[in-house]
Each structure stands twice: as structure tokens, then as C-alpha cells.
Amino acid sequence: MRSGGVWLSSATPEVIDSFLNGLSSEALLALPWMFEFWALPHQLPPEGAWKSWVIMGGRGAGKTRAGAEWVRAQVEGARPLDLGRASRVALVAETVDQAREVMVFGDSGILACSPPDRRPEWNATRRMLTWPNGATAQCFSAHDPDSLRGPQFDAAWVDELAKWKKAQQTWDQLQFALRLGPNPQQVVTTTPQNIPVLKAILKNPSTVMTHAPTDANRAYLAKSFLEEVQSRYGGQRLGRQELEGELIEDIDGALWTVGMLEAARGPSPERLSRIVVAVDPPVTAKASSDECGIVVVGVLSEGNPRDWRAVVLEDASISGTPTDWAKAAVAAYERHGADRMVAEVNQGGDMVEQMIRQQGALVSYRGVSATRGKSLRAEPVAALYEQGRVVHSAYFRKLEDQMCLMTRTGFKGEGSPDRVDALVWALHEAMIGPAKSFGGDPRMRVL
């Protein structure tokens, strides 16, 4: 709500006091339930005859509250028993449990936002809210797109679409179900991810979008939380996505895409044939140098190389002096019970081995030299990911950020892709090299 051209949600205390002093006692009692007064600009629906409103923002940016208040605005009339613009609403989340716990019962969900005389009742058996005026809202799971076959609605709230496993199928079924009333509408509240269905929705002429970073809602978030996440993730691809609410799309010619990395999530094989630690030392020996890439990879290499599988176990990369990174590399070697450590020696030569030996005299070590460019070395490793033969045992955000910036024409990020280089050396040592020489049979050279 505006007063004198100023958003009251971000106005000075003097402006707010002036506004409150001009309200009647009845208006003051109703004020806590008037979202227009408290809302931030991105939480209010744009004007115009739109079909889909996408609220795209960072974690904690107030998306859930905006979705819940929009549902209220659709189903509530001027008085508790008066009809609103909509009477049958679909609430769609990744699971029914998430729909119930976040959209219905959450701190910013529909029940928390509803005034006592208009609060709907929850029917657990039917997974349905019913308002005093007869309007209903039913919960659906994106794991079961076909559950949207049959029902029909005049409004829908879709939460966290970007992380649904069956996003396209569920979205399609919802569109067929939105067929009641003169202008059925839907609101999508999501932290963005680079998925086709979200990009298609945003490109649709009937879609409008509002956007806000996490920091926009800082008044309702713990200061320590904001400081911590900004310190950890600010400036990274993950931070731009999860905090700034940006849709980070794949760059042209990228060897790894977001979709490839999401498909690579998985558990480590129950047993491993070999574990390799790869080290990509920085060019200079200063503590302020580029990071030293240290990546641990395991491989299950039994039978035909076509059946071999690898797992990225750890990204132990650090910034520091040669002593620092040598200690970290040997610690990773010992922690995982590795069979081999490889390190690129193009820049450091014998010094690299000396630093490693000082920290672990018994390490099984081999120096490797790069004879081809980074992109050429990385391409066969990226092919392993395309074939589904490498999994990540955890989210390695900094490593994965670098991977998505490695293209066929070079690295498009800042500095050196030390983590990617270490990953490439590790997978060459653990999987690609052994597979190429398997039995000396050219037919086995599948990598």
C-alpha cells in the first residue's frame, strides 16, 4: 500500500505514524490482516489480464506469504460469507506433505494469514481447505501429475515448481484443469532453477513476473543467517540463484550443464576398486594465489569398461601456501584410504612432489604433465557425465560452478579453474587411462 507515493512497507517511522493516526479504530483492528499495507512491491500482483504470475526470489524473500495472501484475495469476499473471485483452488507442491506443511499450515501459509472470521477449516482426509463462504482449496502432489486429471479449478497456487521431478507433466495437467470462471489464474512461487518448463512459462506472453532477492525481506530474517549465507555463497552461481533469485542459464558451449549435474546426484557405490586424489597446484607459491584444486574420486572398475562407474567423493580444494595445500592433499589421501595421488607438475616441477613428500613420505604419487589445453582434457570427462557414469556423492557447489563455466573454447569464469582441473586429472587417472589400456584390445577403448 502506498501513502503519498511511498511504499509503507519500506517507509520511515514518521510516514507510518502519520498514516496510522489517520485510521479509525475499526480500520486499526483490521490492519494486521490487510496485506496491502505490509506487502513489499514484489509480493503484490501486477496489473493487467495475465494468466500466470511468477514470483521468483531468493530463499526467505517472502514468496510463500505472497502466494498465501493471493489465494486469500481470490477466495474472500467483502464479508466472511460473501463470494470471492474464485471458489475452487488447486494447491500444488512437490509432495502433499509439503503442500500441507508449507502452503496450508506454514508460518506464512494460508491459515496463518487468515483472519479469525474468514479462516478456512482443514479436512485431512480430503486434503482440502473450506472457507466460511464455501470456497475450497485442495492439495496436490507433483509426484502424481495424473491426480490433476478430472478436477477443475478457477485458481491455482504452485509452490517451488523449479525443483519438481515431474515439473512439465504436472504443469501440463494443471493447465487443463484451470478451466472455470471468466479468467482462471495461477501464481507460481519459486526459487529459480534452469529447467525448461520454468523458462517456457516466463517466455509466455500471458505471464507476468515479480522478483526479489533474499535481502529484500531482511526485516523478517535473522541477521546472522543473512551474514552467514552471504559470506558463504555471495557471488557464486548458487548464491545468485538461491539468494538473488536469478535464473542462471547454461552458457553456450558449456561442457557441463546444470541438468547434467542434477542428473549426477547419487550415492556412492557400495564398494570401490580404486580411489585417486588429484592435485592442481596454483602457479605461484603465495598464500594469496589461486586455489589449489584437490579432488577425490573413486571408481568401481570391474568387468567391461563400459560398466565402470566413478564417484566424486570430496572437493578438498583450499587457498594457502604450498605447505597448506600439501597438508590438505595428504590429509584427503589418508582420510579416504586412497590408492594414488596425481599432481600436475607443469608449473611446479619437482617442487610439487617435494611438498607432498614432506607431508606424506609413503604417498603413492605420480606427477602428470598437461600436453593439451584444459578444454580438450576436460571433454572426455564431460562425456562420462553425459553417459551417466559419474555421480556426485554430495553438492560440491564451488566445483560445480566452475564446471558449468568450462566450455569447448575455454574457461569463462574468473581466475583459473583449479577445481575442474583436479577433477579432470582424477577421472583420467582413475577411469579413462585404465579403460583405454584395458587388455590392450582396441575395442575396449570406449572412453
Wavefront OBJ file of the C-alpha trace (Angstrom):
o trace
v 0.000 0.000 0.000
v 1.207 3.487 -0.809
v 0.859 6.688 1.189
v 1.892 9.827 -0.618
v 3.670 7.760 -3.272
v 5.710 5.795 -0.716
v 5.512 2.054 -0.073
v 4.509 1.860 3.585
v 6.351 -1.460 3.989
v 9.613 0.440 3.475
v 8.540 3.895 4.696
v 10.091 5.892 7.530
v 8.542 5.680 11.025
v 7.251 9.226 10.621
v 5.314 8.376 7.467
v 3.877 5.211 9.053
v 2.848 7.077 12.224
v 1.105 9.742 10.162
v -0.785 7.073 8.243
v -1.843 5.148 11.363
v -3.048 8.263 13.148
v -5.487 8.887 10.312
v -7.215 5.476 10.635
v -10.408 4.715 12.525
v -10.402 2.188 15.392
v -12.146 -0.369 13.149
v -9.518 0.076 10.477
v -6.747 -0.366 13.047
v -8.273 -3.690 14.179
v -8.385 -4.898 10.574
v -4.883 -3.654 9.782
v -2.945 -6.862 10.685
v -4.967 -8.737 8.039
v -4.564 -6.088 5.296
v -1.653 -7.460 3.329
v -1.590 -4.439 1.030
v -0.322 -2.427 3.984
v 2.540 -4.768 4.864
v 3.467 -6.175 1.456
v 6.693 -5.498 -0.358
v 6.312 -4.486 -4.007
v 7.250 -7.934 -5.360
v 4.541 -9.542 -3.198
v 1.659 -7.726 -4.873
v 0.180 -8.986 -8.167
v 0.892 -6.885 -11.255
v -1.995 -5.213 -13.021
v -3.360 -6.491 -16.301
v -5.063 -9.565 -17.744
v -2.368 -12.128 -17.048
v -2.751 -15.908 -16.789
v 0.351 -16.762 -14.746
v 2.153 -14.672 -12.150
v 5.645 -15.954 -11.321
v 7.101 -14.714 -8.041
v 10.783 -15.505 -8.417
v 13.048 -14.790 -5.492
v 15.776 -15.917 -3.169
v 15.315 -18.061 -0.107
v 13.250 -16.248 2.509
v 12.242 -13.441 0.148
v 8.572 -13.726 1.170
v 7.314 -15.828 -1.723
v 5.175 -18.162 0.400
v 3.454 -15.261 2.149
v 2.713 -13.670 -1.221
v 1.198 -16.908 -2.530
v -0.956 -17.424 0.556
v -2.213 -13.838 0.508
v -3.027 -14.100 -3.192
v -5.178 -17.168 -2.509
v -6.950 -15.220 0.246
v -7.581 -12.342 -2.139
v -9.111 -14.747 -4.667
v -11.497 -16.613 -2.361
v -12.549 -13.966 0.166
v -15.408 -11.538 -0.409
v -16.102 -8.209 1.285
v -17.722 -10.020 4.225
v -16.983 -13.506 5.600
v -19.861 -15.208 3.761
v -19.594 -13.221 0.534
v -18.201 -14.996 -2.527
v -14.830 -14.040 -3.907
v -13.421 -14.083 -7.426
v -12.522 -17.782 -7.132
v -14.158 -20.695 -5.355
v -12.072 -23.757 -6.340
v -8.321 -23.525 -5.889
v -5.546 -26.058 -6.549
v -2.539 -26.005 -4.192
v 0.296 -27.868 -5.897
v 3.657 -28.653 -4.265
v 6.318 -31.294 -4.813
v 4.574 -33.547 -2.281
v 1.264 -33.435 -0.422
v 3.185 -33.170 2.844
v 4.954 -30.044 1.608
v 1.686 -28.547 0.411
v 0.155 -29.137 3.826
v 3.123 -28.086 5.964
v 4.201 -25.045 3.919
v 1.214 -23.779 1.941
v -1.515 -24.550 4.486
v -0.001 -24.795 7.983
v 3.314 -22.991 7.473
v 4.346 -19.837 9.315
v 3.473 -17.885 6.167
v 0.792 -20.297 4.953
v -2.894 -19.752 4.360
v -4.086 -20.466 7.907
v -1.516 -18.157 9.482
v -2.547 -15.350 7.138
v -6.314 -15.695 7.565
v -8.342 -13.520 10.000
v -10.426 -15.479 12.545
v -13.793 -14.800 10.905
v -12.543 -15.990 7.492
v -10.194 -18.798 8.480
v -10.842 -21.972 6.469
v -11.159 -25.426 8.029
v -8.776 -28.248 7.142
v -10.121 -31.650 6.158
v -7.160 -34.044 6.390
v -8.960 -36.903 4.658
v -9.789 -34.856 1.587
v -6.591 -32.741 1.831
v -8.829 -29.716 1.472
v -9.438 -26.287 2.981
v -13.006 -24.978 3.120
v -13.792 -21.302 3.757
v -16.946 -19.990 5.502
v -18.249 -18.803 2.108
v -17.932 -22.324 0.633
v -14.723 -21.817 -1.356
v -12.284 -24.739 -1.315
v -8.583 -25.328 -1.912
v -7.284 -28.847 -2.499
v -3.679 -30.069 -2.148
v -1.914 -31.993 -4.924
v 1.489 -33.616 -5.324
v 3.760 -33.044 -8.305
v 4.861 -36.670 -7.915
v 1.407 -37.656 -9.187
v 0.544 -35.477 -12.206
v -2.456 -37.649 -13.082
v -4.155 -36.664 -9.818
v -4.952 -33.382 -11.589
v -6.959 -35.224 -14.237
v -10.670 -34.789 -13.571
v -10.774 -31.884 -11.059
v -11.334 -28.371 -12.352
v -10.408 -25.018 -10.863
v -10.602 -21.277 -11.304
v -7.315 -20.524 -9.498
v -4.097 -22.303 -8.524
v -1.034 -21.724 -6.382
v 2.089 -23.629 -7.465
v 4.980 -23.719 -4.975
v 8.673 -24.380 -5.772
v 7.991 -25.568 -9.307
v 11.683 -25.452 -10.212
v 12.595 -28.409 -8.000
v 9.817 -30.791 -9.060
v 10.951 -34.070 -10.621
v 7.874 -34.187 -12.883
v 7.517 -30.459 -13.402
v 6.481 -30.477 -17.059
v 3.904 -33.258 -16.703
v 2.335 -31.719 -13.606
v 2.252 -28.232 -15.106
v 0.583 -29.529 -18.262
v -2.120 -31.340 -16.307
v -2.781 -28.236 -14.212
v -3.313 -26.137 -17.332
v -6.059 -28.497 -18.487
v -7.666 -28.279 -15.038
v -7.746 -24.462 -14.920
v -10.977 -24.105 -16.863
v -13.559 -22.497 -14.563
v -14.660 -18.878 -14.412
v -14.074 -15.988 -16.803
v -10.318 -15.670 -16.167
v -8.674 -18.565 -14.301
v -5.275 -17.530 -12.966
v -2.310 -19.139 -11.238
v 0.593 -17.908 -9.149
v 3.964 -19.660 -9.116
v 6.256 -19.079 -6.131
v 9.727 -20.471 -6.724
v 13.430 -20.093 -6.273
v 14.614 -20.339 -9.879
v 16.483 -23.221 -11.424
v 17.486 -23.722 -15.024
v 14.683 -26.063 -16.099
v 12.812 -25.948 -19.428
v 9.294 -25.663 -18.011
v 10.100 -22.552 -15.954
v 11.840 -20.885 -18.877
v 8.860 -21.654 -21.126
v 6.420 -20.188 -18.588
v 8.466 -16.998 -18.316
v 8.524 -16.608 -22.115
v 4.752 -16.999 -22.424
v 3.108 -13.641 -23.316
v 0.384 -14.248 -20.711
v 2.948 -14.488 -17.878
v 3.970 -11.648 -15.574
v 6.862 -11.825 -13.138
v 7.990 -10.120 -9.964
v 11.385 -10.689 -8.443
v 13.249 -10.061 -5.200
v 16.452 -11.197 -3.510
v 16.535 -12.703 -0.041
v 17.773 -9.391 1.326
v 14.514 -7.653 0.353
v 12.815 -9.422 3.259
v 15.654 -8.840 5.728
v 13.340 -7.298 8.341
v 11.866 -10.784 8.931
v 15.104 -12.788 8.726
v 17.830 -13.389 11.306
v 20.781 -11.070 10.815
v 23.177 -13.954 11.480
v 21.506 -16.002 8.724
v 21.968 -13.236 6.162
v 25.592 -12.676 7.154
v 26.384 -16.390 7.014
v 24.819 -17.146 3.627
v 26.231 -14.012 2.052
v 29.681 -14.910 3.350
v 29.435 -18.485 2.060
v 27.564 -18.089 -1.205
v 27.691 -14.420 -2.241
v 28.956 -14.072 -5.797
v 28.741 -17.801 -6.574
v 26.295 -19.294 -9.043
v 24.493 -20.884 -6.109
v 24.267 -17.538 -4.341
v 22.945 -15.797 -7.427
v 20.267 -18.474 -7.711
v 19.342 -19.097 -4.068
v 19.898 -15.595 -2.635
v 19.459 -13.203 -5.549
v 16.704 -15.269 -7.132
v 18.335 -15.149 -10.567
v 17.608 -17.720 -13.233
v 21.110 -18.964 -14.086
v 21.024 -20.435 -17.571
v 23.661 -22.615 -19.194
v 26.277 -20.736 -21.190
v 26.844 -21.504 -24.856
v 29.184 -24.412 -25.436
v 29.336 -25.464 -21.788
v 30.841 -28.924 -21.291
v 28.654 -29.431 -18.215
v 25.113 -28.144 -17.797
v 23.013 -27.717 -14.684
v 20.821 -30.572 -15.894
v 23.804 -32.901 -16.269
v 24.958 -32.169 -12.734
v 21.500 -32.613 -11.248
v 21.281 -35.972 -13.020
v 24.619 -36.935 -11.459
v 23.322 -36.785 -7.870
v 23.513 -40.178 -6.286
v 25.001 -42.415 -3.631
v 28.497 -43.774 -3.797
v 28.811 -47.398 -4.966
v 28.888 -49.836 -2.060
v 32.461 -50.774 -2.897
v 35.207 -49.085 -4.870
v 38.061 -50.635 -6.800
v 40.336 -47.631 -6.579
v 40.451 -44.133 -5.060
v 42.508 -41.302 -6.517
v 43.357 -37.866 -5.144
v 44.247 -35.290 -7.803
v 46.044 -32.025 -7.101
v 46.199 -28.976 -9.361
v 48.684 -26.600 -7.652
v 48.487 -22.820 -8.154
v 51.040 -21.167 -10.402
v 52.633 -19.104 -7.604
v 53.587 -20.070 -4.073
v 51.885 -17.153 -2.284
v 49.013 -17.657 0.153
v 47.007 -15.191 -1.951
v 47.427 -17.273 -5.124
v 44.628 -19.056 -6.927
v 43.198 -22.021 -5.089
v 44.859 -25.393 -5.161
v 42.416 -27.863 -6.664
v 42.181 -31.072 -4.636
v 39.512 -33.576 -5.711
v 38.963 -37.160 -4.560
v 37.410 -39.676 -6.960
v 36.590 -43.342 -6.546
v 35.893 -45.859 -9.288
v 34.237 -49.263 -9.439
v 36.185 -50.854 -12.297
v 35.086 -54.444 -12.590
v 34.469 -56.299 -15.836
v 33.953 -54.481 -19.105
v 34.952 -50.778 -19.001
v 31.512 -49.953 -20.364
v 30.199 -50.932 -16.937
v 32.713 -48.936 -14.887
v 31.301 -46.173 -12.689
v 33.008 -43.311 -10.860
v 32.012 -41.175 -7.894
v 33.300 -37.776 -6.806
v 33.866 -38.238 -3.082
v 35.220 -34.885 -1.971
v 36.314 -31.452 -3.116
v 39.065 -30.570 -0.646
v 40.417 -27.571 -2.569
v 41.906 -24.751 -0.498
v 43.723 -21.438 -0.745
v 47.072 -21.181 1.019
v 50.780 -21.707 0.896
v 52.371 -24.803 -0.653
v 52.656 -26.288 2.838
v 48.943 -25.675 3.397
v 47.789 -27.389 0.215
v 50.261 -30.236 0.537
v 48.921 -30.960 4.045
v 45.336 -30.811 2.740
v 46.109 -33.173 -0.141
v 47.833 -35.747 2.080
v 45.019 -35.477 4.635
v 42.455 -36.227 1.909
v 44.596 -39.156 0.730
v 44.683 -40.633 4.222
v 41.064 -39.821 5.013
v 39.796 -41.805 2.045
v 42.430 -44.540 2.084
v 43.415 -43.562 -1.451
v 45.497 -45.738 -3.762
v 47.143 -42.971 -5.755
v 47.796 -39.234 -5.747
v 48.423 -37.410 -9.021
v 49.508 -33.794 -9.314
v 50.040 -31.543 -12.300
v 53.685 -30.514 -12.455
v 53.728 -28.178 -15.461
v 54.353 -25.162 -13.249
v 55.918 -26.550 -10.090
v 58.035 -29.398 -11.401
v 59.882 -31.327 -8.697
v 58.777 -28.819 -6.054
v 55.255 -30.249 -6.100
v 56.454 -33.750 -5.239
v 58.817 -32.397 -2.595
v 55.984 -30.578 -0.843
v 53.818 -33.716 -0.928
v 56.637 -35.947 0.335
v 57.319 -33.624 3.253
v 53.755 -34.210 4.476
v 53.383 -37.875 3.500
v 56.520 -39.784 2.634
v 54.624 -43.004 1.833
v 52.056 -41.495 -0.522
v 51.784 -43.356 -3.831
v 52.499 -40.322 -6.003
v 52.745 -39.602 -9.713
v 53.345 -36.293 -11.433
v 51.349 -35.582 -14.599
v 52.035 -33.025 -17.306
v 49.489 -31.280 -19.478
v 50.216 -31.545 -23.192
v 46.792 -30.339 -24.331
v 44.577 -27.407 -23.374
v 42.195 -27.544 -20.427
v 39.091 -27.860 -22.590
v 40.493 -30.717 -24.643
v 41.452 -32.599 -21.481
v 38.010 -31.947 -19.995
v 35.905 -33.122 -22.953
v 36.258 -36.895 -22.394
v 35.476 -36.357 -18.702
v 32.332 -34.419 -19.599
v 31.401 -37.324 -21.885
v 31.423 -39.633 -18.866
v 28.804 -37.398 -17.249
v 26.710 -37.406 -20.420
v 26.771 -41.217 -20.304
v 25.628 -41.209 -16.665
v 28.838 -42.855 -15.486
v 29.854 -40.347 -12.810
v 27.899 -39.444 -9.684
v 28.475 -36.753 -7.071
v 28.113 -38.038 -3.538
v 27.299 -34.516 -2.282
v 26.680 -30.973 -3.539
v 30.095 -29.591 -4.465
v 28.968 -26.059 -5.190
v 32.254 -24.327 -5.962
v 33.455 -27.222 -8.104
v 30.134 -27.394 -9.938
v 30.119 -23.633 -10.521
v 33.464 -23.980 -12.292
v 32.272 -26.998 -14.260
v 29.327 -25.021 -15.680
v 31.727 -22.285 -16.827
v 34.055 -24.629 -18.703
v 33.337 -24.537 -22.450
v 34.847 -26.030 -25.561
v 36.634 -22.719 -26.161
v 37.966 -22.271 -22.645
v 37.011 -21.311 -19.094
v 34.549 -18.406 -18.907
v 34.923 -17.664 -15.208
v 37.389 -15.553 -13.284
v 40.834 -16.874 -12.403
v 41.851 -20.452 -13.029
v 39.501 -23.477 -12.952
v 41.678 -25.277 -10.407
v 38.890 -27.483 -9.050
v 37.830 -28.609 -12.529
v 41.436 -29.309 -13.472
v 41.814 -31.527 -10.413
v 38.555 -33.332 -11.243
v 39.747 -33.943 -14.795
v 43.122 -35.305 -13.649
v 41.400 -37.550 -11.099
v 38.986 -39.102 -13.591
v 41.691 -39.543 -16.200
v 43.826 -41.392 -13.660
v 41.025 -43.436 -12.110
v 38.947 -44.325 -15.141
v 39.875 -43.030 -18.573
v 43.530 -44.096 -18.655
v 42.951 -47.646 -17.318
v 39.964 -48.158 -19.622
v 41.943 -47.168 -22.718
v 44.617 -49.734 -21.991
v 42.222 -52.452 -20.842
v 43.586 -55.770 -22.141
v 45.294 -53.993 -24.989
v 42.134 -54.556 -27.042
v 41.231 -51.528 -29.219
v 37.582 -52.491 -28.977
v 37.712 -51.743 -25.232
v 38.839 -48.186 -25.806
v 35.386 -46.799 -25.264
v 36.346 -43.683 -23.333
l 1 2 3 4 5 6 7 8 9 10 11 12 13 14 15 16 17 18 19 20 21 22 23 24 25 26 27 28 29 30 31 32 33 34 35 36 37 38 39 40 41 42 43 44 45 46 47 48 49 50 51 52 53 54 55 56 57 58 59 60 61 62 63 64 65 66 67 68 69 70 71 72 73 74 75 76 77 78 79 80 81 82 83 84 85 86 87 88 89 90 91 92 93 94 95 96 97 98 99 100 101 102 103 104 105 106 107 108 109 110 111 112 113 114 115 116 117 118 119 120 121 122 123 124 125 126 127 128 129 130 131 132 133 134 135 136 137 138 139 140 141 142 143 144 145 146 147 148 149 150 151 152 153 154 155 156 157 158 159 160 161 162 163 164 165 166 167 168 169 170 171 172 173 174 175 176 177 178 179 180 181 182 183 184 185 186 187 188 189 190 191 192 193 194 195 196 197 198 199 200 201 202 203 204 205 206 207 208 209 210 211 212 213 214 215 216 217 218 219 220 221 222 223 224 225 226 227 228 229 230 231 232 233 234 235 236 237 238 239 240 241 242 243 244 245 246 247 248 249 250 251 252 253 254 255 256 257 258 259 260 261 262 263 264 265 266 267 268 269 270 271 272 273 274 275 276 277 278 279 280 281 282 283 284 285 286 287 288 289 290 291 292 293 294 295 296 297 298 299 300 301 302 303 304 305 306 307 308 309 310 311 312 313 314 315 316 317 318 319 320 321 322 323 324 325 326 327 328 329 330 331 332 333 334 335 336 337 338 339 340 341 342 343 344 345 346 347 348 349 350 351 352 353 354 355 356 357 358 359 360 361 362 363 364 365 366 367 368 369 370 371 372 373 374 375 376 377 378 379 380 381 382 383 384 385 386 387 388 389 390 391 392 393 394 395 396 397 398 399 400 401 402 403 404 405 406 407 408 409 410 411 412 413 414 415 416 417 418 419 420 421 422 423 424 425 426 427 428 429 430 431 432 433 434 435 436 437 438 439 440 441 442 443 444 445 446 447
